[in-house]
Amino acid sequence: MREGRFGPYVNLGKVNATLPKGMTVDEVTLEEGIRLIEEKGGPVKKKSAGKKAPAKKAPAKAAAKTVAKPKKRSSTATRRPSTTPSRSRRLLR
C-alpha cells in the first residue's frame, strides 16, 4: 500500500494497481489488494507443479572439411573515376 501523486495504490514488483475512488487505504485488505493486482494483469506467484526436465541436446555432427574459395577482387578496379575532384585534390588547389 502506497500513497502516490495520483492517489493510493498497491504494488507487487513492477505492477501498480490504483485503488477505486470509493476505497480508502484503511479499508483495503490483503485479499482485495491481490485481487486488484490480478485484475490489472500482474504476476501473482503461485506454487508450480515442478521443474521441467532440461531438453536433450542433439548429437554433434561431424564437421565437413570445406575448400577455401578465393576472395573476390574489390570492385574499385572496375569503377569509373569520379567527375568531381576528391577532397584531397580540392584542398591542394
SEPAMI-883419 format. One record per atom (N, C-alpha, C): residue number from 1; atom name; x negated, y negated, z negated. Coordinates in nm, 2 decimals, decimal comma, always signed. Layout:
# residues N
{rec NUM 'CA' {X Y Z}};
...
# end
This chain:
# residues 93
{rec 1 'N' {-0,08 +0,12 +0,00}};
{rec 1 'CA' {+0,00 +0,00 +0,00}};
{rec 1 'C' {-0,09 -0,12 +0,00}};
{rec 2 'N' {-0,06 -0,21 +0,10}};
{rec 2 'CA' {-0,14 -0,33 +0,10}};
{rec 2 'C' {-0,06 -0,45 +0,14}};
{rec 3 'N' {-0,10 -0,57 +0,10}};
{rec 3 'CA' {-0,04 -0,70 +0,14}};
{rec 3 'C' {-0,11 -0,75 +0,25}};
{rec 4 'N' {-0,05 -0,78 +0,36}};
{rec 4 'CA' {-0,12 -0,83 +0,48}};
{rec 4 'C' {-0,06 -0,97 +0,52}};
{rec 5 'N' {-0,12 -1,02 +0,62}};
{rec 5 'CA' {-0,08 -1,15 +0,67}};
{rec 5 'C' {+0,06 -1,15 +0,72}};
{rec 6 'N' {+0,11 -1,04 +0,77}};
{rec 6 'CA' {+0,25 -1,04 +0,83}};
{rec 6 'C' {+0,34 -0,96 +0,73}};
{rec 7 'N' {+0,30 -0,94 +0,61}};
{rec 7 'CA' {+0,38 -0,87 +0,52}};
{rec 7 'C' {+0,32 -0,74 +0,47}};
{rec 8 'N' {+0,39 -0,67 +0,38}};
{rec 8 'CA' {+0,33 -0,55 +0,32}};
{rec 8 'C' {+0,33 -0,43 +0,42}};
{rec 9 'N' {+0,23 -0,34 +0,41}};
{rec 9 'CA' {+0,22 -0,23 +0,49}};
{rec 9 'C' {+0,15 -0,11 +0,42}};
{rec 10 'N' {+0,17 +0,01 +0,48}};
{rec 10 'CA' {+0,10 +0,12 +0,43}};
{rec 10 'C' {+0,00 +0,17 +0,54}};
{rec 11 'N' {-0,11 +0,22 +0,50}};
{rec 11 'CA' {-0,20 +0,27 +0,60}};
{rec 11 'C' {-0,26 +0,41 +0,56}};
{rec 12 'N' {-0,30 +0,48 +0,66}};
{rec 12 'CA' {-0,37 +0,61 +0,65}};
{rec 12 'C' {-0,47 +0,61 +0,76}};
{rec 13 'N' {-0,60 +0,60 +0,72}};
{rec 13 'CA' {-0,70 +0,60 +0,82}};
{rec 13 'C' {-0,70 +0,47 +0,90}};
{rec 14 'N' {-0,68 +0,48 +1,03}};
{rec 14 'CA' {-0,67 +0,37 +1,11}};
{rec 14 'C' {-0,52 +0,33 +1,15}};
{rec 15 'N' {-0,43 +0,40 +1,09}};
{rec 15 'CA' {-0,28 +0,38 +1,13}};
{rec 15 'C' {-0,22 +0,30 +1,02}};
{rec 16 'N' {-0,16 +0,18 +1,07}};
{rec 16 'CA' {-0,09 +0,09 +0,98}};
{rec 16 'C' {+0,06 +0,10 +1,01}};
{rec 17 'N' {+0,14 +0,11 +0,91}};
{rec 17 'CA' {+0,29 +0,10 +0,93}};
{rec 17 'C' {+0,35 -0,01 +0,84}};
{rec 18 'N' {+0,41 -0,10 +0,90}};
{rec 18 'CA' {+0,47 -0,21 +0,82}};
{rec 18 'C' {+0,60 -0,16 +0,75}};
{rec 19 'N' {+0,62 -0,22 +0,64}};
{rec 19 'CA' {+0,75 -0,19 +0,56}};
{rec 19 'C' {+0,86 -0,26 +0,63}};
{rec 20 'N' {+0,98 -0,20 +0,63}};
{rec 20 'CA' {+1,10 -0,27 +0,68}};
{rec 20 'C' {+1,13 -0,39 +0,59}};
{rec 21 'N' {+1,21 -0,49 +0,65}};
{rec 21 'CA' {+1,23 -0,61 +0,58}};
{rec 21 'C' {+1,31 -0,59 +0,45}};
{rec 22 'N' {+1,39 -0,49 +0,43}};
{rec 22 'CA' {+1,47 -0,47 +0,31}};
{rec 22 'C' {+1,39 -0,41 +0,20}};
{rec 23 'N' {+1,27 -0,35 +0,23}};
{rec 23 'CA' {+1,19 -0,28 +0,12}};
{rec 23 'C' {+1,09 -0,38 +0,06}};
{rec 24 'N' {+1,06 -0,36 -0,06}};
{rec 24 'CA' {+0,96 -0,43 -0,13}};
{rec 24 'C' {+0,85 -0,33 -0,17}};
{rec 25 'N' {+0,74 -0,38 -0,21}};
{rec 25 'CA' {+0,62 -0,29 -0,24}};
{rec 25 'C' {+0,66 -0,20 -0,36}};
{rec 26 'N' {+0,73 -0,25 -0,45}};
{rec 26 'CA' {+0,77 -0,17 -0,57}};
{rec 26 'C' {+0,86 -0,06 -0,54}};
{rec 27 'N' {+0,94 -0,07 -0,44}};
{rec 27 'CA' {+1,05 +0,03 -0,40}};
{rec 27 'C' {+0,99 +0,15 -0,33}};
{rec 28 'N' {+0,88 +0,14 -0,26}};
{rec 28 'CA' {+0,82 +0,24 -0,17}};
{rec 28 'C' {+0,75 +0,35 -0,26}};
{rec 29 'N' {+0,80 +0,47 -0,23}};
{rec 29 'CA' {+0,73 +0,59 -0,29}};
{rec 29 'C' {+0,63 +0,65 -0,20}};
{rec 30 'N' {+0,56 +0,75 -0,24}};
{rec 30 'CA' {+0,46 +0,81 -0,16}};
{rec 30 'C' {+0,52 +0,88 -0,04}};
{rec 31 'N' {+0,63 +0,95 -0,07}};
{rec 31 'CA' {+0,70 +1,02 +0,04}};
{rec 31 'C' {+0,75 +0,92 +0,15}};
{rec 32 'N' {+0,81 +0,81 +0,11}};
{rec 32 'CA' {+0,85 +0,71 +0,20}};
{rec 32 'C' {+0,74 +0,65 +0,28}};
{rec 33 'N' {+0,62 +0,63 +0,22}};
{rec 33 'CA' {+0,51 +0,58 +0,29}};
{rec 33 'C' {+0,46 +0,68 +0,39}};
{rec 34 'N' {+0,46 +0,81 +0,36}};
{rec 34 'CA' {+0,41 +0,91 +0,45}};
{rec 34 'C' {+0,51 +0,92 +0,57}};
{rec 35 'N' {+0,64 +0,90 +0,54}};
{rec 35 'CA' {+0,74 +0,91 +0,65}};
{rec 35 'C' {+0,72 +0,79 +0,74}};
{rec 36 'N' {+0,69 +0,67 +0,69}};
{rec 36 'CA' {+0,67 +0,55 +0,77}};
{rec 36 'C' {+0,55 +0,57 +0,87}};
{rec 37 'N' {+0,44 +0,64 +0,81}};
{rec 37 'CA' {+0,32 +0,66 +0,89}};
{rec 37 'C' {+0,35 +0,76 +1,00}};
{rec 38 'N' {+0,43 +0,87 +0,97}};
{rec 38 'CA' {+0,47 +0,97 +1,06}};
{rec 38 'C' {+0,55 +0,91 +1,18}};
{rec 39 'N' {+0,65 +0,82 +1,14}};
{rec 39 'CA' {+0,73 +0,75 +1,24}};
{rec 39 'C' {+0,64 +0,67 +1,34}};
{rec 40 'N' {+0,54 +0,61 +1,28}};
{rec 40 'CA' {+0,45 +0,52 +1,36}};
{rec 40 'C' {+0,37 +0,61 +1,45}};
{rec 41 'N' {+0,36 +0,74 +1,42}};
{rec 41 'CA' {+0,28 +0,83 +1,51}};
{rec 41 'C' {+0,14 +0,85 +1,46}};
{rec 42 'N' {+0,12 +0,83 +1,33}};
{rec 42 'CA' {-0,01 +0,85 +1,28}};
{rec 42 'C' {-0,04 +0,99 +1,24}};
{rec 43 'N' {-0,17 +1,02 +1,22}};
{rec 43 'CA' {-0,21 +1,16 +1,19}};
{rec 43 'C' {-0,18 +1,19 +1,04}};
{rec 44 'N' {-0,10 +1,28 +1,01}};
{rec 44 'CA' {-0,08 +1,33 +0,88}};
{rec 44 'C' {-0,14 +1,47 +0,87}};
{rec 45 'N' {-0,25 +1,48 +0,80}};
{rec 45 'CA' {-0,32 +1,61 +0,80}};
{rec 45 'C' {-0,25 +1,72 +0,72}};
{rec 46 'N' {-0,24 +1,83 +0,79}};
{rec 46 'CA' {-0,18 +1,95 +0,73}};
{rec 46 'C' {-0,28 +2,06 +0,73}};
{rec 47 'N' {-0,25 +2,16 +0,65}};
{rec 47 'CA' {-0,34 +2,27 +0,65}};
{rec 47 'C' {-0,33 +2,35 +0,78}};
{rec 48 'N' {-0,45 +2,39 +0,83}};
{rec 48 'CA' {-0,45 +2,46 +0,96}};
{rec 48 'C' {-0,45 +2,61 +0,93}};
{rec 49 'N' {-0,40 +2,69 +1,03}};
{rec 49 'CA' {-0,39 +2,83 +1,01}};
{rec 49 'C' {-0,53 +2,90 +1,00}};
{rec 50 'N' {-0,63 +2,84 +1,06}};
{rec 50 'CA' {-0,77 +2,89 +1,05}};
{rec 50 'C' {-0,84 +2,84 +1,17}};
{rec 51 'N' {-0,97 +2,86 +1,17}};
{rec 51 'CA' {-1,06 +2,81 +1,28}};
{rec 51 'C' {-1,05 +2,91 +1,39}};
{rec 52 'N' {-1,06 +2,85 +1,51}};
{rec 52 'CA' {-1,06 +2,93 +1,63}};
{rec 52 'C' {-1,20 +2,98 +1,65}};
{rec 53 'N' {-1,21 +3,10 +1,71}};
{rec 53 'CA' {-1,34 +3,16 +1,74}};
{rec 53 'C' {-1,40 +3,08 +1,85}};
{rec 54 'N' {-1,53 +3,06 +1,84}};
{rec 54 'CA' {-1,60 +2,99 +1,95}};
{rec 54 'C' {-1,60 +3,06 +2,08}};
{rec 55 'N' {-1,59 +2,99 +2,19}};
{rec 55 'CA' {-1,58 +3,05 +2,32}};
{rec 55 'C' {-1,71 +3,12 +2,35}};
{rec 56 'N' {-1,71 +3,24 +2,42}};
{rec 56 'CA' {-1,83 +3,31 +2,45}};
{rec 56 'C' {-1,89 +3,25 +2,58}};
{rec 57 'N' {-2,02 +3,24 +2,58}};
{rec 57 'CA' {-2,09 +3,19 +2,70}};
{rec 57 'C' {-2,11 +3,29 +2,80}};
{rec 58 'N' {-2,10 +3,25 +2,93}};
{rec 58 'CA' {-2,12 +3,34 +3,04}};
{rec 58 'C' {-2,27 +3,37 +3,05}};
{rec 59 'N' {-2,30 +3,49 +3,10}};
{rec 59 'CA' {-2,45 +3,53 +3,11}};
{rec 59 'C' {-2,51 +3,44 +3,21}};
{rec 60 'N' {-2,64 +3,41 +3,19}};
{rec 60 'CA' {-2,71 +3,32 +3,28}};
{rec 60 'C' {-2,74 +3,39 +3,41}};
{rec 61 'N' {-2,73 +3,31 +3,52}};
{rec 61 'CA' {-2,75 +3,37 +3,65}};
{rec 61 'C' {-2,90 +3,36 +3,68}};
{rec 62 'N' {-2,95 +3,45 +3,76}};
{rec 62 'CA' {-3,09 +3,45 +3,80}};
{rec 62 'C' {-3,11 +3,32 +3,89}};
{rec 63 'N' {-3,22 +3,25 +3,86}};
{rec 63 'CA' {-3,25 +3,13 +3,93}};
{rec 63 'C' {-3,31 +3,17 +4,07}};
{rec 64 'N' {-3,24 +3,12 +4,17}};
{rec 64 'CA' {-3,29 +3,15 +4,31}};
{rec 64 'C' {-3,40 +3,05 +4,34}};
{rec 65 'N' {-3,50 +3,10 +4,41}};
{rec 65 'CA' {-3,61 +3,01 +4,45}};
{rec 65 'C' {-3,57 +2,93 +4,57}};
{rec 66 'N' {-3,59 +2,80 +4,56}};
{rec 66 'CA' {-3,55 +2,72 +4,68}};
{rec 66 'C' {-3,67 +2,66 +4,74}};
{rec 67 'N' {-3,66 +2,65 +4,87}};
{rec 67 'CA' {-3,77 +2,59 +4,95}};
{rec 67 'C' {-3,76 +2,44 +4,95}};
{rec 68 'N' {-3,87 +2,37 +4,92}};
{rec 68 'CA' {-3,87 +2,23 +4,91}};
{rec 68 'C' {-3,85 +2,17 +5,05}};
{rec 69 'N' {-3,76 +2,08 +5,07}};
{rec 69 'CA' {-3,74 +2,02 +5,20}};
{rec 69 'C' {-3,82 +1,89 +5,21}};
{rec 70 'N' {-3,87 +1,86 +5,33}};
{rec 70 'CA' {-3,95 +1,74 +5,34}};
{rec 70 'C' {-3,86 +1,62 +5,32}};
{rec 71 'N' {-3,91 +1,51 +5,26}};
{rec 71 'CA' {-3,83 +1,40 +5,23}};
{rec 71 'C' {-3,80 +1,32 +5,36}};
{rec 72 'N' {-3,69 +1,26 +5,37}};
{rec 72 'CA' {-3,66 +1,17 +5,49}};
{rec 72 'C' {-3,74 +1,05 +5,48}};
{rec 73 'N' {-3,77 +1,00 +5,60}};
{rec 73 'CA' {-3,85 +0,88 +5,61}};
{rec 73 'C' {-3,76 +0,76 +5,58}};
{rec 74 'N' {-3,82 +0,66 +5,53}};
{rec 74 'CA' {-3,75 +0,54 +5,49}};
{rec 74 'C' {-3,69 +0,48 +5,62}};
{rec 75 'N' {-3,58 +0,42 +5,61}};
{rec 75 'CA' {-3,51 +0,36 +5,73}};
{rec 75 'C' {-3,57 +0,22 +5,76}};
{rec 76 'N' {-3,67 +0,18 +5,68}};
{rec 76 'CA' {-3,73 +0,04 +5,71}};
{rec 76 'C' {-3,81 +0,04 +5,84}};
{rec 77 'N' {-3,86 +0,15 +5,88}};
{rec 77 'CA' {-3,94 +0,16 +6,00}};
{rec 77 'C' {-3,86 +0,13 +6,13}};
{rec 78 'N' {-3,73 +0,18 +6,12}};
{rec 78 'CA' {-3,64 +0,16 +6,24}};
{rec 78 'C' {-3,56 +0,04 +6,23}};
{rec 79 'N' {-3,57 -0,04 +6,12}};
{rec 79 'CA' {-3,49 -0,16 +6,11}};
{rec 79 'C' {-3,54 -0,27 +6,20}};
{rec 80 'N' {-3,44 -0,34 +6,24}};
{rec 80 'CA' {-3,47 -0,46 +6,33}};
{rec 80 'C' {-3,52 -0,58 +6,24}};
{rec 81 'N' {-3,62 -0,65 +6,28}};
{rec 81 'CA' {-3,66 -0,76 +6,19}};
{rec 81 'C' {-3,56 -0,87 +6,18}};
{rec 82 'N' {-3,55 -0,93 +6,07}};
{rec 82 'CA' {-3,46 -1,04 +6,04}};
{rec 82 'C' {-3,48 -1,16 +6,12}};
{rec 83 'N' {-3,38 -1,23 +6,16}};
{rec 83 'CA' {-3,40 -1,35 +6,23}};
{rec 83 'C' {-3,43 -1,47 +6,14}};
{rec 84 'N' {-3,40 -1,46 +6,02}};
{rec 84 'CA' {-3,44 -1,57 +5,92}};
{rec 84 'C' {-3,57 -1,54 +5,86}};
{rec 85 'N' {-3,65 -1,63 +5,83}};
{rec 85 'CA' {-3,78 -1,61 +5,77}};
{rec 85 'C' {-3,76 -1,56 +5,63}};
{rec 86 'N' {-3,85 -1,47 +5,59}};
{rec 86 'CA' {-3,84 -1,42 +5,45}};
{rec 86 'C' {-3,87 -1,53 +5,35}};
{rec 87 'N' {-3,85 -1,50 +5,23}};
{rec 87 'CA' {-3,86 -1,60 +5,12}};
{rec 87 'C' {-4,01 -1,65 +5,11}};
{rec 88 'N' {-4,10 -1,55 +5,12}};
{rec 88 'CA' {-4,24 -1,59 +5,11}};
{rec 88 'C' {-4,29 -1,68 +5,22}};
{rec 89 'N' {-4,23 -1,65 +5,34}};
{rec 89 'CA' {-4,27 -1,74 +5,46}};
{rec 89 'C' {-4,21 -1,87 +5,45}};
{rec 90 'N' {-4,09 -1,88 +5,39}};
{rec 90 'CA' {-4,03 -2,01 +5,37}};
{rec 90 'C' {-4,10 -2,10 +5,28}};
{rec 91 'N' {-4,16 -2,03 +5,18}};
{rec 91 'CA' {-4,24 -2,11 +5,08}};
{rec 91 'C' {-4,37 -2,16 +5,13}};
{rec 92 'N' {-4,43 -2,09 +5,23}};
{rec 92 'CA' {-4,56 -2,13 +5,29}};
{rec 92 'C' {-4,54 -2,24 +5,38}};
{rec 93 'N' {-4,43 -2,27 +5,43}};
{rec 93 'CA' {-4,41 -2,38 +5,53}};
{rec 93 'C' {-4,44 -2,52 +5,47}};
# end
